[in-house]
Protein backbone atom coordinates (compact mmCIF):
# COMPACT_ATOMS: atom_id res chain seq x y z
CA UNK A 1 0.00 0.00 0.00
CA UNK A 2 1.20 3.52 -0.75
CA UNK A 3 1.97 5.78 2.20
CA UNK A 4 2.00 9.51 2.69
CA UNK A 5 5.73 9.64 3.47
CA UNK A 6 7.74 10.32 0.29
CA UNK A 7 10.58 7.89 -0.51
CA UNK A 8 13.62 8.22 -2.75
CA UNK A 9 12.79 5.07 -4.72
CA UNK A 10 11.89 5.83 -8.33
CA UNK A 11 10.67 2.29 -8.98
CA UNK A 12 10.21 -0.27 -6.22
CA UNK A 13 8.57 -3.57 -7.01
CA UNK A 14 7.88 -7.11 -5.93
CA UNK A 15 7.29 -9.92 -8.43
CA UNK A 16 6.26 -13.53 -8.06
CA UNK A 17 9.25 -15.82 -8.60
CA UNK A 18 8.08 -17.91 -11.56
CA UNK A 19 11.55 -19.36 -12.17
CA UNK A 20 15.17 -18.29 -12.70
CA UNK A 21 14.59 -17.58 -16.39
CA UNK A 22 12.35 -14.64 -15.48
CA UNK A 23 14.92 -13.23 -13.06
CA UNK A 24 18.00 -13.68 -15.25
CA UNK A 25 16.52 -12.80 -18.64
CA UNK A 26 13.47 -10.56 -18.22
CA UNK A 27 13.88 -8.84 -14.85
CA UNK A 28 17.60 -8.21 -15.33
CA UNK A 29 16.99 -6.80 -18.81
CA UNK A 30 14.34 -4.48 -17.37
CA UNK A 31 16.69 -3.27 -14.61
CA UNK A 32 19.49 -2.60 -17.10
CA UNK A 33 17.18 -0.68 -19.46
CA UNK A 34 15.79 1.44 -16.62
CA UNK A 35 19.31 2.06 -15.34
CA UNK A 36 20.43 3.27 -18.78
CA UNK A 37 17.50 5.71 -19.02
CA UNK A 38 18.04 7.18 -15.57
CA UNK A 39 21.81 7.44 -15.97
CA UNK A 40 21.45 9.44 -19.19
CA UNK A 41 18.79 11.70 -17.66
CA UNK A 42 20.81 12.26 -14.50
CA UNK A 43 24.00 13.08 -16.38
CA UNK A 44 22.22 14.75 -19.32
CA UNK A 45 24.65 13.28 -21.81
CA UNK A 46 24.39 11.11 -24.91
CA UNK A 47 28.09 10.92 -25.75
CA UNK A 48 30.16 7.77 -26.27
CA UNK A 49 31.69 7.93 -22.79
CA UNK A 50 28.25 7.75 -21.16
CA UNK A 51 27.31 4.77 -23.33
CA UNK A 52 30.51 2.96 -22.38
CA UNK A 53 29.96 3.64 -18.66
CA UNK A 54 26.36 2.40 -18.92
CA UNK A 55 27.41 -0.76 -20.76
CA UNK A 56 30.14 -1.46 -18.19
CA UNK A 57 27.78 -1.08 -15.23
CA UNK A 58 25.09 -3.11 -17.04
CA UNK A 59 27.58 -5.95 -17.62
CA UNK A 60 28.61 -5.89 -13.95
CA UNK A 61 24.98 -5.87 -12.83
CA UNK A 62 24.09 -8.78 -15.11
CA UNK A 63 27.05 -10.83 -13.84
CA UNK A 64 26.11 -10.15 -10.20
CA UNK A 65 22.47 -11.14 -10.67
CA UNK A 66 23.48 -14.23 -12.65
CA UNK A 67 25.79 -15.29 -9.81
CA UNK A 68 23.19 -14.38 -7.18
CA UNK A 69 20.54 -16.49 -8.96
CA UNK A 70 22.63 -19.66 -8.67
CA UNK A 71 21.95 -19.84 -4.92
CA UNK A 72 18.22 -19.12 -5.13
CA UNK A 73 15.91 -22.02 -4.44
CA UNK A 74 13.17 -21.86 -7.05
CA UNK A 75 9.64 -21.71 -5.69
CA UNK A 76 6.82 -19.98 -7.56
CA UNK A 77 5.56 -18.43 -4.32
CA UNK A 78 8.89 -16.79 -3.57
CA UNK A 79 9.20 -13.05 -4.15
CA UNK A 80 11.84 -10.91 -5.86
CA UNK A 81 12.12 -7.33 -4.57
CA UNK A 82 13.82 -4.66 -6.68
CA UNK A 83 14.36 -1.05 -5.63
CA UNK A 84 15.75 1.55 -8.01
CA UNK A 85 16.74 4.54 -5.88
CA UNK A 86 17.36 7.91 -7.52
CA UNK A 87 20.35 8.40 -5.18
CA UNK A 88 22.11 5.17 -6.24
CA UNK A 89 23.35 3.90 -9.58
CA UNK A 90 22.85 0.19 -8.91
CA UNK A 91 19.38 -1.18 -8.09
CA UNK A 92 18.96 -3.32 -4.96
CA UNK A 93 17.69 -6.87 -5.55
CA UNK A 94 16.42 -9.11 -2.74
CA UNK A 95 14.86 -12.58 -2.70
CA UNK A 96 12.33 -13.75 -0.11
CA UNK A 97 10.88 -17.18 0.58
CA UNK A 98 7.10 -17.05 0.35
CA UNK A 99 5.39 -18.35 3.48
CA UNK A 100 1.96 -18.70 1.84
CA UNK A 101 0.35 -18.88 -1.56
CA UNK A 102 -0.42 -15.53 -3.17
CA UNK A 103 -2.47 -14.45 -6.18
CA UNK A 104 -0.26 -11.36 -6.66
CA UNK A 105 2.03 -11.46 -9.70
CA UNK A 106 3.41 -7.92 -9.56
CA UNK A 107 3.23 -5.13 -7.01
CA UNK A 108 4.99 -1.99 -8.23
CA UNK A 109 5.49 1.45 -6.68
CA UNK A 110 6.32 4.31 -9.08
CA UNK A 111 7.27 7.94 -8.77
CA UNK A 112 6.28 10.36 -11.52
CA UNK A 113 8.15 8.97 -14.52
CA UNK A 114 8.23 9.66 -18.23
CA UNK A 115 6.88 7.92 -21.29
CA UNK A 116 10.24 6.15 -21.85
CA UNK A 117 10.16 4.50 -18.42
CA UNK A 118 6.51 3.47 -18.79
CA UNK A 119 7.31 1.97 -22.19
CA UNK A 120 10.28 0.01 -20.79
CA UNK A 121 8.07 -1.31 -18.00
CA UNK A 122 5.39 -2.27 -20.54
CA UNK A 123 7.98 -4.22 -22.56
CA UNK A 124 9.00 -6.11 -19.40
CA UNK A 125 5.35 -6.68 -18.46
CA UNK A 126 4.58 -8.26 -21.85
CA UNK A 127 7.54 -10.66 -21.60
CA UNK A 128 6.74 -11.53 -18.00
CA UNK A 129 3.04 -12.19 -18.61
CA UNK A 130 3.60 -14.17 -21.83
CA UNK A 131 6.06 -16.41 -20.00
CA UNK A 132 3.70 -16.78 -17.04
CA UNK A 133 0.79 -17.74 -19.31
CA UNK A 134 2.93 -20.40 -20.99
CA UNK A 135 3.84 -21.81 -17.58
CA UNK A 136 0.16 -22.18 -16.70
CA UNK A 137 -0.64 -23.61 -20.15
CA UNK A 138 -2.33 -20.61 -21.73
CA UNK A 139 -0.64 -20.53 -25.13
CA UNK A 140 -1.51 -18.68 -28.33
CA UNK A 141 -4.86 -17.48 -27.02
CA UNK A 142 -2.97 -15.74 -24.21
CA UNK A 143 -0.98 -13.47 -26.54
CA UNK A 144 -3.98 -11.28 -27.35
CA UNK A 145 -4.85 -11.11 -23.64
CA UNK A 146 -1.28 -10.08 -22.77
CA UNK A 147 -1.40 -7.37 -25.43
CA UNK A 148 -4.70 -6.10 -24.02
CA UNK A 149 -3.33 -6.18 -20.47
CA UNK A 150 -0.20 -4.27 -21.45
CA UNK A 151 -2.20 -1.42 -22.98
CA UNK A 152 -4.50 -1.32 -19.95
CA UNK A 153 -1.50 -1.11 -17.61
CA UNK A 154 0.09 1.56 -19.80
CA UNK A 155 -3.07 3.69 -19.73
CA UNK A 156 -3.55 3.32 -15.97
CA UNK A 157 0.09 4.28 -15.34
CA UNK A 158 -0.12 7.27 -17.66
CA UNK A 159 -3.31 8.33 -15.91
CA UNK A 160 -1.75 8.05 -12.44
CA UNK A 161 1.47 9.65 -13.65
CA UNK A 162 -0.43 12.66 -14.96
CA UNK A 163 -2.93 13.13 -12.15
CA UNK A 164 -1.26 11.93 -8.94
CA UNK A 165 -0.27 14.68 -6.52
CA UNK A 166 2.90 15.49 -4.62
CA UNK A 167 6.03 13.35 -4.51
CA UNK A 168 4.21 10.25 -3.28
CA UNK A 169 4.26 6.83 -4.86
CA UNK A 170 1.50 5.46 -6.99
CA UNK A 171 0.97 1.71 -6.92
CA UNK A 172 0.25 -0.93 -9.56
CA UNK A 173 -0.93 -4.38 -8.49
CA UNK A 174 -1.56 -7.31 -10.85
CA UNK A 175 -3.25 -10.50 -9.60
CA UNK A 176 -4.38 -13.75 -11.22
CA UNK A 177 -7.31 -15.55 -9.64
CA UNK A 178 -9.95 -17.97 -10.93
CA UNK A 179 -9.50 -17.24 -14.62
CA UNK A 180 -9.34 -13.44 -14.24
CA UNK A 181 -6.55 -10.88 -14.14
CA UNK A 182 -7.15 -8.11 -11.61
CA UNK A 183 -5.30 -4.84 -12.18
CA UNK A 184 -5.41 -1.91 -9.79
CA UNK A 185 -3.61 1.43 -9.71
CA UNK A 186 -3.78 3.62 -6.61
CA UNK A 187 -2.52 7.17 -6.19
CA UNK A 188 -3.00 10.34 -4.16
CA UNK A 189 -5.10 12.91 -5.96
CA UNK A 190 -7.02 16.17 -5.50
CA UNK A 191 -10.69 17.12 -5.82
CA UNK A 192 -10.44 18.33 -9.42
CA UNK A 193 -8.72 15.22 -10.76
CA UNK A 194 -10.90 12.95 -8.65
CA UNK A 195 -14.07 14.52 -10.03
CA UNK A 196 -12.83 14.09 -13.60
CA UNK A 197 -11.82 10.45 -13.05
CA UNK A 198 -15.05 9.46 -11.31
CA UNK A 199 -17.12 11.10 -14.06
CA UNK A 200 -15.28 9.17 -16.77
CA UNK A 201 -15.66 5.81 -15.00
CA UNK A 202 -19.30 6.48 -14.13
CA UNK A 203 -19.95 7.42 -17.78
CA UNK A 204 -18.30 4.17 -18.92
CA UNK A 205 -20.36 2.06 -16.53
CA UNK A 206 -23.64 3.83 -17.29
CA UNK A 207 -23.44 4.02 -21.09
CA UNK A 208 -25.17 1.57 -23.38
CA UNK A 209 -22.89 2.36 -26.33
CA UNK A 210 -19.16 3.00 -25.82
CA UNK A 211 -18.79 4.23 -29.40
CA UNK A 212 -21.25 7.04 -28.69
CA UNK A 213 -19.38 7.83 -25.49
CA UNK A 214 -16.05 8.00 -27.34
CA UNK A 215 -17.61 10.38 -29.88
CA UNK A 216 -19.02 12.52 -27.08
CA UNK A 217 -15.60 12.87 -25.44
CA UNK A 218 -13.87 13.49 -28.77
CA UNK A 219 -16.15 16.46 -29.38
CA UNK A 220 -15.63 17.92 -25.92
CA UNK A 221 -12.84 20.30 -24.89
CA UNK A 222 -11.42 17.86 -22.34
CA UNK A 223 -11.12 14.70 -24.37
CA UNK A 224 -9.68 12.20 -21.81
CA UNK A 225 -10.26 9.23 -24.09
CA UNK A 226 -7.64 6.86 -22.63
CA UNK A 227 -9.71 4.91 -20.14
CA UNK A 228 -12.76 4.78 -22.42
CA UNK A 229 -10.64 3.50 -25.32
CA UNK A 230 -9.06 0.87 -23.04
CA UNK A 231 -12.46 -0.49 -22.07
CA UNK A 232 -13.65 -0.40 -25.69
CA UNK A 233 -10.55 -2.01 -27.25
CA UNK A 234 -9.09 -4.33 -24.62
CA UNK A 235 -11.86 -6.66 -23.44
CA UNK A 236 -12.24 -5.22 -19.96
CA UNK A 237 -14.95 -7.07 -18.06
CA UNK A 238 -15.33 -4.46 -15.35
CA UNK A 239 -13.85 -1.10 -14.31
CA UNK A 240 -14.52 0.65 -11.03
CA UNK A 241 -12.96 3.01 -8.52
CA UNK A 242 -12.80 3.57 -4.78
CA UNK A 243 -11.72 6.57 -2.71
CA UNK A 244 -10.12 6.57 0.74
CA UNK A 245 -10.46 9.26 3.40
CA UNK A 246 -6.90 10.52 2.81
CA UNK A 247 -7.47 11.34 -0.89
CA UNK A 248 -6.20 8.09 -2.35
CA UNK A 249 -8.10 6.88 -5.39
CA UNK A 250 -7.85 3.34 -6.72
CA UNK A 251 -8.97 2.23 -10.16
CA UNK A 252 -9.77 -1.50 -10.46
CA UNK A 253 -9.96 -3.37 -13.74
CA UNK A 254 -10.91 -7.03 -14.33
CA UNK A 255 -9.99 -8.95 -17.50
CA UNK A 256 -11.08 -12.51 -18.24
CA UNK A 257 -8.40 -14.90 -19.57
N, C-alpha and C positions, 0 to 999 in steps of 0.2 A: 504493500500500500504506500502511496506517496504521502510525504509528511511536509509540514510547513517550513521546516528548517532547510535552507538551501544547502546543497552539497557541491563539491568541486567535480564530481563525476559527470562527464559529458554523456557517456553511455555506460550503463551498468545493467548487466542482464544475467539471468539464470536460464539454462536450457536443460531439458531432459537428456540424459546420456543414452542415446540410442545405441551407439557403439563407437569404437575408436576411429572409424572412418570419418564420422561426422566431425569429431574433434580435430583430427590431423588435417583433413582436406578442406572441409567447408568452414568450420569455425576459425581455423587458423588463417585461411584465405581472407575471411571477413575482417579479422583483426588487422592483418597487414594492409588491406585496402584502406580501412578507416585510419590507421596510423599514417599512411602516406598522405591522405587528404589533410589531416590535422597538422602534420609537420609542415606541409607547404603553406597552409593558411597562417600558421604561427610565425613562420620565418619569411612569409611573403616573397618567396623566390621560386622561380621555375628553371634555374640554371642547372648545368650538368653536375656541379658539386652537390647540390641538394638531392638530385636523383641518385647519385652514388651513395650518399649518406643514408638515404631512405632504403636503398637496396641492401646495404650492409646490415642495417638494423633489422630489416625484414628477414634476412637470411639467418641472423643470430636468433631472432624470435622463433622462427620456424624450427630451427635445430633444438632449441630449448623445449618447445612444446612436444616435439617428436620424442625427445628423450624422456620428458615428464610422463608422456602417455604410456611408455613401456611398463611403468609400475602401477598403472591404474587397473583395478579389477573391474571388468565390464559388468554392469548391471543396468538395465534400462530404467530403473527407478532412481539411479544416482543422478546427481545434479552437477553441472559445470557452472561456475560463477566467473564472470569476466567483468572487470571494471576498467574503463578507459578514463583516466583522470587528466583534466586539462593541465595540471601542474607536472605531469610525468610523461616521458616519452614512451615508456614500455607499459602496456596494459598488464594488469594483475589477473592471473588465472588461478582459480582454486577448484578443487574437486571434493564433493561431499557424498558420503554414502547415504542413500535414501532409507529412512526408517519406516516408510509406509508408501503404499501405492498412491500415485497422484495422476490426475487427469491433465495437469498443466504441462504443456510442451515448451512454451517460452513465456518468460516474464521479464519485460524490458523496461528500464527507466531511462528516459531521454531528457536532455536539456533542449533548448531551442537550437535546432540544427538546420542546415541548408538542404536544398534539393539534392546535392551530390551525396550527402550522407544518407538521406532517406533512400535514394536509389541504390546505394551500396547495400543497405540493409535489406531492401526488397530482393536484390539478387541473391543474398545469403538465404533469405526466407524461402525463396522458390526452391533452391537446391536442398535445403533442410527438409521442407515439406514433401518434395518429390521422393526423397530417400525414405522418409518416414512412411509414406503411403506404400512404397514398395515392400518395406519390412512388414507391414500389416496386410499385405496381399491386395492392395488396391492399385492396379496397374495403369493401363492406358486411360481408363475412364477417370483416373485421378488427376491427369495432367490438366484437363480443363478446370477442375475444381481448384487445383493449386494456382492456376493463372487467375481465376476469379478471386481467390483469397488474397493473392499478392496485391491486386489492385484495390481491394477493400482496405487492406492494411495501409497501403500507400495513402489512400484518401483520408483515413482516420488520423494518420500521423500528420499529414499536411494540415488537416483541420485543427488538431491540437497544437501544432507548431505555430500556426497563425494566430490562434485565439486564446492560448493559455496566457496567464498573467504572471508577472514577476520572474524571479530566477528559479522557480521551483521545478521539480521534475514533472513530467507527465508519463503515464504508465500504460504500456501495452501488455495484455495478457491473452494468450492463445491456449485453448483447452480442446481436447478431443474426448467426447463422451457419448456413448450410445448412438453412433452413426451421425453425429453432428459436430461441427467445429464451432466453438464459441469464441468470439473475439470481443474484447472490451478495451477501450481507451479512456483513461481518466485523467483529468487535469483541473487545475485551479482556473477560475474564470471570473468575469464580472457580470453585472446585470445586463449590460447591452448585448454582449456576446451570448450570454445564456438565453436571453429572449429570442435572439435570432436562431440559435440552434434548436431550441424547443419548438419554435414555429415550423421550421423545416421538417423536423421529424414528425410532428403532429400532422402536417400537411401530407407527408408520405403515407402515414398510417390511416388517414381519413379519406384519401382520394380513391376513386374507383378506376381512374385511368392515369397511369404515370406519364404517358406521352403528353396528355393535356397539361399535367403539372409541370413537366419540363418546359413546354411551350410558354406557360404562364411565367415561369422564372426567367426564361430567356428574354421575354419582353419587358421585364421589370428592370429598374435601375440597379438593384442589388441582385445579381444573378445567382450566386451561390448554388451552382448546379452539381457540385461534386458528390454529395451524399445521395441526391436523387438519382444521378446517373449510375452510381454504384449499385443501388437497389434495382434499378431497371436493367442493368447489363450483366450483373454478376450473381444472379440466382440467390439473392438473400431471402431467407425464409421469414426473418423477423428482425426489426430494428427498433430499439427503444432507448430511453435515457432515464437516469435517476440523478437526483441532486442531493448533496449532503448539506448539513447546516453551516459548514465552514467554506461554502462556495466551491466545492469540488463537484464537477459534473462528469458522469460516466456514460458513454455511449456503448450499448451492447448490441452485437450483431450475431445472428445464428445462421449457419450455412449447412445444408444437408449434404452428406458425402455418400 
